[in-house]
Amino acid sequence: MDRIIWKFEKLFSIRFDNQAFPYSGASGGLITEALTITPDHLTASLFKKHDIHFRIRQDMLLCFVRVKSNEDSPYFRLPSNFSARFLFSVNSPVKEHTGVSVTHGKENLYRFRINIRASANSMSLAGATLGPLPSRDLIPVFSPGNPGSWTTKSVNLSGGFGVIDIVTEGSSTHRIYTDVSTQTLFYTAANGNENEHLFTIHLNN
């Protein structure tokens, strides 16, 4: 019987740290247990279409993608303007050590914007923007009348700790690919970069 083998490689990873837990990742991920991370609807749809998956482990968000059997490039070519959004919450005991601003909460969320064509590779809470963030997902709203009607609109996100926005902007070196034309992946075992991270989020000021 023929066997069908699907191959996956690391697309990128985002590491979380906090100065109160300096050995968390190496000891199995104490910060991991305090994190809840979910993609928004647009990201979930993109991931399903391109066979991208994610895991939260050892204090990092790890994304991996199905690749071709004979090369480390996505099986389904990714959009040139690749973007993704993750909403995340931070719970006890880590949250008590973040030193969040007194204005944080409800619709005032931290936004960590990661440009994969920029050299910046880390950010603390002080470097993130803090304020209202509109959802990228439109929600249906019913307007009473005779007859009533449905429309869609964007609302502000609320209730979480923050948002991770991954964008592709500019013409600087692409940090996910070694070759943009073929989309050959950078963070692979064959390339020797499987233990490197696209970005580190410092959960403190």
Backbone bond lengths (Angstrom), bond angles and torsions (degrees), N, CA, C in turn:
res aa  C-N    CA-C-N  psi(-1)  N-CA   C-N-CA  omega(-1)  CA-C   N-CA-C  phi
1 M - - - 1.461 - - 1.528 109.47 -
2 D 1.321 116.46 134.13 1.459 120.83 179.53 1.519 111.00 -68.99
3 R 1.309 115.43 144.59 1.467 121.19 177.69 1.519 109.79 -109.17
4 I 1.317 116.20 135.71 1.460 121.43 176.40 1.524 107.79 -106.41
5 I 1.315 117.07 118.41 1.466 122.26 -177.95 1.521 109.15 -114.02
6 W 1.297 115.57 121.73 1.458 120.81 174.86 1.514 108.55 -98.09
7 K 1.307 115.74 135.16 1.464 121.75 -177.32 1.524 109.49 -108.37
8 F 1.327 116.13 136.58 1.458 121.79 178.47 1.522 109.63 -125.80
9 E 1.341 115.03 146.13 1.460 121.22 176.32 1.524 109.08 -134.83
10 K 1.303 114.31 160.47 1.469 120.48 179.52 1.522 110.39 -66.88
11 L 1.336 115.67 130.00 1.464 121.42 175.29 1.531 109.34 -89.63
12 F 1.324 116.64 -49.57 1.463 122.15 174.76 1.520 108.39 -170.09
13 S 1.307 115.69 169.21 1.462 121.21 173.13 1.523 109.18 -142.42
14 I 1.324 114.94 150.05 1.461 122.60 177.08 1.520 107.08 -123.31
15 R 1.311 115.62 123.15 1.463 121.39 -176.45 1.525 110.18 -96.63
16 F 1.329 116.65 144.38 1.459 123.22 175.26 1.530 108.55 -114.88
17 D 1.343 115.58 138.44 1.456 117.74 172.88 1.519 110.19 -143.50
18 N 1.310 114.65 166.96 1.463 122.99 178.19 1.512 107.11 -152.25
19 Q 1.327 116.40 134.91 1.455 120.81 -173.46 1.523 113.24 -62.76
20 A 1.326 117.58 -19.44 1.466 120.40 178.39 1.525 112.29 -79.86
21 F 1.347 116.68 -11.92 1.461 121.32 -178.73 1.530 109.19 -130.48
22 P 1.334 117.58 65.22 1.474 120.72 -171.75 1.524 114.68 -65.00
23 Y 1.334 118.54 -24.68 1.463 120.31 -176.76 1.527 111.83 -113.43
24 S 1.307 115.65 21.61 1.462 119.96 -173.93 1.524 112.76 -60.54
25 G 1.347 117.08 -52.74 1.460 120.00 -176.57 1.506 112.80 -60.80
26 A 1.329 116.58 -43.75 1.460 121.11 -178.13 1.524 112.27 -66.46
27 S 1.338 116.85 -26.42 1.463 120.14 -177.92 1.517 112.76 -95.47
28 G 1.331 117.55 9.67 1.448 120.01 174.38 1.510 115.37 117.40
29 G 1.329 118.01 -13.53 1.443 119.11 173.62 1.514 115.88 106.04
30 L 1.335 117.15 65.23 1.463 119.90 175.98 1.521 110.54 -66.41
31 I 1.334 117.02 -36.30 1.462 120.70 178.78 1.531 109.73 -68.25
32 T 1.331 116.51 -36.83 1.466 120.71 178.87 1.514 111.71 -51.72
33 E 1.329 116.52 -42.90 1.462 121.12 -177.05 1.521 112.26 -66.22
34 A 1.336 117.30 -18.70 1.466 120.98 -179.01 1.524 112.06 -97.69
35 L 1.338 117.02 -0.78 1.464 120.63 -176.65 1.528 111.97 -103.31
36 T 1.309 115.56 139.51 1.463 122.60 168.48 1.523 106.64 -125.31
37 I 1.322 117.05 119.37 1.465 121.58 -175.06 1.524 109.20 -128.31
38 T 1.336 116.41 128.80 1.461 121.18 178.14 1.526 109.92 -137.35
39 P 1.322 117.91 142.91 1.468 120.47 174.92 1.517 110.28 -78.23
40 D 1.325 116.97 151.91 1.459 118.18 172.94 1.530 108.55 -74.93
41 H 1.331 116.26 176.49 1.462 119.90 -173.21 1.524 112.06 -63.12
42 L 1.335 117.54 -42.08 1.460 120.53 -179.86 1.526 111.56 -62.12
43 T 1.335 115.94 -39.99 1.471 120.04 178.92 1.517 110.77 -68.45
44 A 1.328 117.18 -42.99 1.468 120.63 178.84 1.526 110.81 -59.89
45 S 1.334 116.91 -39.26 1.469 121.10 178.85 1.525 110.75 -66.97
46 L 1.347 116.29 -42.72 1.460 121.03 177.80 1.526 110.87 -61.41
47 F 1.333 116.18 -44.73 1.461 120.70 -178.71 1.526 111.03 -63.82
48 K 1.321 116.83 -40.40 1.466 119.83 179.34 1.526 110.80 -64.68
49 K 1.318 116.39 -42.26 1.464 121.35 -178.18 1.516 112.02 -64.75
50 H 1.346 117.15 -35.34 1.462 121.29 -174.20 1.530 112.92 -108.10
51 D 1.315 116.12 11.75 1.471 121.54 176.95 1.533 111.61 56.38
52 I 1.338 114.58 50.00 1.461 121.71 175.93 1.533 107.70 -105.43
53 H 1.309 116.99 138.95 1.467 121.94 -178.53 1.521 108.93 -130.61
54 F 1.326 116.31 161.86 1.462 118.83 178.33 1.517 110.64 -140.44
55 R 1.320 114.24 153.62 1.457 122.85 176.92 1.527 108.36 -137.62
56 I 1.313 116.74 155.52 1.466 122.19 174.17 1.513 106.71 -116.62
57 R 1.313 116.79 113.59 1.459 119.76 -178.32 1.520 110.09 -157.78
58 Q 1.324 115.06 150.93 1.470 121.98 179.19 1.525 112.14 46.08
59 D 1.342 114.37 45.26 1.465 122.80 175.75 1.523 113.21 62.56
60 M 1.310 117.11 33.35 1.459 119.45 176.46 1.520 111.25 -145.07
61 L 1.320 113.95 151.77 1.457 122.47 169.64 1.517 106.32 -93.49
62 L 1.314 116.57 114.86 1.461 122.41 -176.15 1.521 109.19 -110.24
63 C 1.329 116.87 122.90 1.457 122.37 176.97 1.522 109.21 -113.22
64 F 1.320 116.11 131.34 1.455 120.05 178.89 1.523 109.33 -133.14
65 V 1.327 115.83 153.50 1.453 122.12 -169.76 1.532 110.31 -132.76
66 R 1.313 115.38 147.12 1.461 119.92 175.07 1.520 108.87 -67.81
67 V 1.332 116.28 134.39 1.461 121.18 -178.79 1.521 110.20 -121.40
68 K 1.321 114.61 167.62 1.458 120.60 177.78 1.528 110.14 -67.33
69 S 1.297 116.52 153.00 1.466 120.38 -175.34 1.520 112.92 -67.58
70 N 1.321 116.68 -25.41 1.466 120.08 -174.01 1.523 114.08 -110.56
71 E 1.341 117.94 2.86 1.464 120.14 178.87 1.525 109.79 -160.31
72 D 1.333 114.90 157.05 1.467 120.82 -177.46 1.524 111.35 -89.24
73 S 1.311 116.56 60.62 1.460 122.44 174.31 1.526 107.86 -131.99
74 P 1.330 118.08 149.17 1.462 120.94 -174.39 1.531 112.67 -54.04
75 Y 1.316 115.50 138.19 1.462 121.17 177.59 1.525 110.26 -62.06
76 F 1.329 115.59 -40.24 1.459 122.12 173.52 1.528 107.37 -108.67
77 R 1.313 117.22 114.81 1.462 121.33 -174.98 1.530 110.99 -54.31
78 L 1.331 116.48 132.35 1.457 121.44 -178.02 1.529 110.80 -81.83
79 P 1.336 117.20 154.35 1.472 120.18 177.85 1.525 110.62 -61.33
80 S 1.330 116.05 144.10 1.468 120.25 179.54 1.525 111.18 -65.47
81 N 1.329 116.57 -26.75 1.471 121.42 178.32 1.530 110.04 -103.53
82 F 1.315 116.06 43.32 1.459 122.30 -176.71 1.530 111.60 -48.03
83 S 1.317 115.90 131.25 1.465 121.04 176.12 1.518 108.85 -145.97
84 A 1.320 116.01 154.26 1.457 121.38 178.95 1.523 108.64 -154.12
85 R 1.313 115.31 150.42 1.467 120.47 177.04 1.520 109.68 -131.03
86 F 1.333 115.46 131.41 1.461 122.33 175.34 1.523 108.95 -120.64
87 L 1.300 116.44 133.00 1.458 122.29 173.62 1.524 107.67 -98.95
88 F 1.332 117.17 135.34 1.459 117.48 -178.14 1.520 112.27 -139.23
89 S 1.321 113.71 152.67 1.461 122.53 176.17 1.522 108.47 -120.63
90 V 1.319 116.49 150.14 1.460 122.98 176.80 1.527 107.50 -121.22
91 N 1.306 116.37 123.96 1.457 121.22 -175.98 1.525 111.07 -111.50
92 S 1.327 116.77 -179.90 1.463 122.16 177.68 1.531 109.20 -65.33
93 P 1.333 118.16 148.45 1.465 127.41 2.89 1.535 114.02 -90.76
94 V 1.327 117.13 -1.21 1.466 120.13 -174.99 1.528 111.23 -69.35
95 K 1.321 117.11 -40.53 1.458 120.22 -173.94 1.523 112.13 -56.44
96 E 1.322 116.84 -35.71 1.469 120.28 -178.89 1.524 112.54 -67.21
97 H 1.326 117.15 -13.59 1.469 121.19 -177.98 1.527 112.23 -109.34
98 T 1.339 117.72 12.30 1.462 119.75 -177.87 1.522 112.95 -85.76
99 G 1.330 117.93 -25.63 1.461 120.36 -177.20 1.508 111.74 65.51
100 V 1.329 117.20 42.32 1.464 120.92 -177.08 1.521 110.64 -64.14
101 S 1.339 115.04 153.81 1.458 121.29 177.51 1.519 110.39 -64.14
102 V 1.319 116.18 149.99 1.470 120.53 179.28 1.525 111.45 -65.70
103 T 1.334 116.92 -18.22 1.467 120.22 179.71 1.531 112.09 -89.19
104 H 1.329 117.19 -2.98 1.465 120.32 -179.49 1.523 110.31 -74.59
105 G 1.321 115.67 140.73 1.456 120.84 176.32 1.503 112.11 134.51
106 K 1.322 116.40 161.99 1.459 124.42 -176.69 1.531 109.47 54.22
107 E 1.347 118.41 -112.62 1.462 120.04 -178.75 1.523 112.98 -91.14
108 N 1.313 118.36 -2.66 1.468 121.47 177.62 1.529 108.99 -91.25
109 L 1.314 115.60 99.16 1.453 121.74 -175.09 1.526 110.50 -116.67
110 Y 1.343 114.96 154.79 1.469 120.04 173.43 1.525 109.23 -80.32
111 R 1.338 115.39 137.96 1.455 120.54 176.37 1.526 109.47 -120.07
112 F 1.322 115.08 120.00 1.456 121.86 176.13 1.522 107.58 -103.89
113 R 1.320 115.92 108.87 1.463 121.69 -176.43 1.527 108.67 -98.96
114 I 1.321 116.41 118.97 1.455 122.57 -175.95 1.527 109.22 -115.17
115 N 1.319 115.65 112.58 1.467 120.57 178.04 1.519 108.31 -97.65
116 I 1.332 116.96 117.58 1.458 119.60 -176.46 1.527 112.86 -76.72
117 R 1.320 116.09 1.50 1.465 120.47 171.40 1.541 110.64 -114.08
118 A 1.313 116.57 26.59 1.470 121.56 176.16 1.524 108.39 -127.16
119 S 1.326 116.04 157.47 1.464 120.21 -174.43 1.524 113.20 -82.57
120 A 1.339 117.94 -17.82 1.463 120.27 -178.44 1.522 110.20 -58.60
121 N 1.334 116.47 130.56 1.458 119.32 -176.56 1.518 114.08 -127.24
122 S 1.341 117.81 10.55 1.460 119.68 176.44 1.519 109.65 -160.29
123 M 1.327 115.37 161.25 1.460 120.69 179.91 1.522 109.08 -161.83
124 S 1.329 115.38 140.46 1.464 121.35 174.65 1.518 108.51 -101.09
125 L 1.324 116.52 179.36 1.460 120.19 178.13 1.525 110.62 -61.30
126 A 1.329 116.49 -34.44 1.461 120.12 -179.42 1.523 111.70 -64.70
127 G 1.320 117.27 -27.99 1.460 120.87 -179.35 1.518 113.74 -88.20
128 A 1.331 116.35 -16.78 1.464 119.92 179.87 1.525 109.67 -80.55
129 T 1.319 116.02 155.14 1.466 119.46 174.11 1.523 108.65 -81.60
130 L 1.321 116.09 149.60 1.461 121.71 -179.43 1.514 108.93 -129.15
131 G 1.317 116.39 120.36 1.456 119.99 -179.54 1.510 111.30 165.37
132 P 1.333 117.60 -173.34 1.462 121.38 178.99 1.521 111.37 -66.87
133 L 1.324 115.96 143.92 1.457 121.87 178.88 1.526 109.36 -131.75
134 P 1.327 118.50 120.22 1.464 119.65 177.67 1.523 110.84 -71.01
135 S 1.295 115.77 141.12 1.457 121.11 175.71 1.522 109.95 -67.20
136 R 1.325 117.14 145.06 1.460 120.79 173.49 1.531 110.59 -81.66
137 D 1.325 116.36 -15.31 1.461 121.56 -178.72 1.522 109.85 -93.88
138 L 1.302 117.11 124.27 1.456 121.56 178.52 1.524 109.84 -79.87
139 I 1.333 116.03 141.41 1.461 120.23 179.15 1.527 109.27 -114.67
140 P 1.338 117.13 147.69 1.469 119.62 178.68 1.527 111.51 -75.58
141 V 1.320 116.06 137.44 1.464 121.80 179.07 1.530 108.13 -129.80
142 F 1.335 116.02 130.38 1.462 120.71 -179.05 1.526 110.10 -95.20
143 S 1.313 116.08 130.21 1.460 121.88 176.92 1.527 108.77 -107.09
144 P 1.341 117.22 115.69 1.467 120.21 -178.90 1.527 111.16 -61.53
145 G 1.292 116.58 151.23 1.454 121.45 178.33 1.509 109.91 169.46
146 N 1.306 116.87 -169.25 1.455 120.96 179.21 1.537 109.15 -132.00
147 P 1.318 118.95 85.46 1.470 123.71 5.60 1.531 111.79 -89.11
148 G 1.326 116.79 166.18 1.456 120.74 174.20 1.520 110.30 -74.39
149 S 1.319 116.33 168.19 1.467 119.83 -178.85 1.521 110.11 -144.77
150 W 1.308 114.80 156.06 1.451 122.23 177.61 1.530 109.95 -107.26
151 T 1.313 115.53 138.09 1.458 121.94 172.22 1.528 108.21 -133.99
152 T 1.309 116.75 171.44 1.459 120.41 175.59 1.524 109.21 -120.41
153 K 1.313 115.89 147.50 1.451 119.76 177.69 1.516 109.94 -152.16
154 S 1.311 115.25 163.05 1.455 121.69 177.56 1.521 109.60 -94.09
155 V 1.317 116.23 139.99 1.463 121.00 177.85 1.524 108.05 -122.78
156 N 1.318 116.42 161.95 1.456 120.21 178.38 1.522 110.47 -74.90
157 L 1.319 115.23 141.38 1.452 120.56 174.13 1.523 109.23 -68.32
158 S 1.309 116.58 153.23 1.465 119.00 178.62 1.525 109.60 -157.46
159 G 1.319 114.80 157.48 1.453 120.52 171.18 1.507 116.66 93.75
160 G 1.343 118.86 -14.96 1.452 120.03 -179.08 1.516 112.24 -100.40
161 F 1.318 115.55 -170.81 1.463 120.83 177.11 1.523 110.44 -90.52
162 G 1.337 115.73 -44.09 1.446 118.14 -177.34 1.513 113.27 -171.04
163 V 1.319 114.93 -174.61 1.453 123.43 -176.71 1.528 108.78 -134.04
164 I 1.315 115.33 139.02 1.464 121.75 172.34 1.519 107.30 -107.79
165 D 1.319 116.81 116.95 1.461 121.89 177.66 1.521 109.07 -109.81
166 I 1.321 116.41 117.55 1.457 121.82 176.79 1.519 108.18 -102.06
167 V 1.321 116.65 124.51 1.465 121.29 -176.43 1.522 109.51 -130.92
168 T 1.337 115.28 162.98 1.465 122.25 175.08 1.516 107.63 -123.44
169 E 1.317 115.95 104.85 1.462 120.48 -176.85 1.525 110.37 -138.99
170 G 1.331 115.95 141.92 1.460 120.59 177.14 1.518 112.11 93.11
171 S 1.322 114.96 -171.29 1.466 120.51 -176.36 1.523 112.62 -127.30
172 S 1.326 117.21 13.41 1.468 120.30 178.42 1.531 109.72 -71.76
173 T 1.312 115.81 177.41 1.463 121.58 -177.37 1.522 111.47 -54.21
174 H 1.326 115.46 131.77 1.457 121.27 178.60 1.517 108.45 -78.81
175 R 1.328 117.57 127.13 1.457 120.56 -172.59 1.524 113.98 -94.44
176 I 1.334 117.92 -2.08 1.461 120.20 175.96 1.530 111.04 -100.77
177 Y 1.330 116.23 -27.92 1.460 120.77 -178.23 1.528 111.30 -113.32
178 T 1.321 115.61 148.89 1.465 120.19 168.31 1.524 109.77 -88.02
179 D 1.333 115.91 -23.29 1.462 122.14 177.50 1.527 107.34 -141.35
180 V 1.321 116.43 112.59 1.464 120.69 -176.21 1.524 111.47 -67.14
181 S 1.323 117.77 -36.91 1.470 121.00 -176.06 1.520 111.79 -63.93
182 T 1.334 116.75 -37.81 1.468 120.97 179.82 1.525 112.28 -99.95
183 Q 1.340 116.76 -7.85 1.462 123.36 -176.60 1.536 111.51 57.99
184 T 1.323 116.26 36.51 1.458 120.57 175.45 1.533 108.67 -67.40
185 L 1.306 116.57 125.34 1.464 121.62 -171.67 1.525 112.05 -73.47
186 F 1.331 114.91 146.62 1.463 121.79 -178.31 1.524 112.35 -88.49
187 Y 1.347 116.68 -43.33 1.467 120.46 -171.24 1.528 111.88 -88.40
188 T 1.310 117.18 59.51 1.465 120.94 -177.78 1.525 110.97 -117.27
189 A 1.338 114.80 161.04 1.460 119.89 177.05 1.522 110.86 -64.58
190 A 1.337 116.41 -40.25 1.465 120.09 -179.84 1.519 111.48 -62.93
191 N 1.324 116.35 -30.07 1.466 120.86 -179.66 1.525 111.82 -88.91
192 G 1.335 116.80 -6.76 1.455 121.69 178.65 1.515 115.02 76.30
193 N 1.330 116.98 16.37 1.472 120.48 -176.49 1.521 113.07 -118.44
194 E 1.320 117.24 18.88 1.463 119.53 -174.20 1.527 113.12 -66.24
195 N 1.333 117.64 -20.14 1.465 120.63 -178.91 1.528 112.91 -98.28
196 E 1.323 117.01 3.23 1.458 120.60 177.51 1.528 110.23 -89.49
197 H 1.347 115.54 158.43 1.458 121.03 -177.76 1.527 110.52 -118.22
198 L 1.312 115.07 144.87 1.460 120.22 174.25 1.515 110.96 -65.01
199 F 1.341 116.62 -36.38 1.454 120.70 -172.40 1.522 109.53 -158.96
200 T 1.348 115.60 153.09 1.461 121.62 172.70 1.522 108.63 -123.72
201 I 1.323 115.36 129.09 1.465 121.37 176.31 1.521 108.18 -104.19
202 H 1.326 115.76 117.25 1.454 121.65 178.01 1.529 108.36 -88.22
203 L 1.293 116.98 114.00 1.452 121.39 -177.98 1.526 111.61 -83.20
204 N 1.314 114.23 52.09 1.468 122.43 175.57 1.524 107.65 -163.04
205 N 1.323 117.07 166.96 1.470 120.85 -179.25 1.522 111.59 -80.10
